[in-house]
Amino acid sequence: MTLVPFLFVYHDVFNKTNFSLRNFFQTWSDMKLRIKKLAASLTNLPTGNAGKPPRKLKPEEELVYHLCGGKDFIGAGTEEELGVALMLLFLAIPCVFLVVNVRAIDDSPRPDYFHPLGGLTMQLESYVKEHGPTEGLEADLWFEQKLDHFTPSNTEVFSQRYAMNKAYYGNNSLAFLLISGDMAMIEHFIGYSFMGDEARKWRAATFMLEHRFYGKTIPKGNLEMDSLKYLSSEQALADVANFITQMNIQHGFENPKWIVFGWSYAGSLAAWMRYRYPHLVYAAVASSAPLVANADFSGYFQEVSKALTTVEPKCADPIRDAFSIMSAGMKNKTKRAHYAELFKGRPLCRYNSEWAEFYGTNK
């Protein structure tokens, strides 16, 4: 279960209340005592009229009141149950804010459109609305792509979306390609990204290619199993190879040097392109690329624990305990229902069905 969706809720509520996590928890050692007192005060708080609290709330009470559904939350469950819920709630806050605020070791400047309290995509779109797209951007272009690169008898094709920008091109046959991975293509990354900065520096033509079966690029127009058999990294790599070949012809690139970029899954594709098609790809920039698939990936949690411990030695243990409590409870249908009631309308509740399906407890 991810904590990232909580960010938007917390950010909004912290702006509405005077709550200060630092002031509320002076030390980790008094956290349980403070939460126990808070649970007692909320459990005994009578329901107000029209969803309003019956008295002026303390900052920490106001935070919980906003986060957890107002009057529907007050009085839900016993004091002990409310205490466990509050522990999970408050422990999530420092965990999330610490993780999303991790900065590069060299402390390099962060782009204006990246902010830890919002997704990169959301912040980029907001930045573009304010500053406009980069000069020369051509979006929603379409390229005829082969459906199956490995079956010669299959001549089916589909339209694959891409974007490009040649505003800074120096007629030097240098081309940068940003691979859009498991998400819809956001063409503004061409200009507002590390690749865009390097393109201006080296006067390169820039392109971005949308991955098959994502965004507007839907081969055969559906996501049925008969169509999804063509969704694979092998086909995606062949898509990129064919795209590069056709762009060389279309733009008259002579002895071109293509450098492919990508992050996460797309970063893996970038690295694999250099390995599989070295005659087409001069170099690859693979950021956070999981080249070796691992179904039970615990390394991330180890790094989070290490980061938490670096800030406060006693921080990681209570967070680990809190997640153990929640994990055990979410496997139980009755407790899942109780959590859903306790956190009415909040992001935690929306994950009940996914959690149950993952653990096979939804029957």
Beta strands, then each sheet from edge to edge (+ up, - down):
strand 1: 137-146
strand 2: 157-165
strand 3: 174-180
strand 4: 205-210
strand 5: 257-263
strand 6: 281-287
sheet 1: 1+ 2- 4+ 3+ 5+ 6+
end
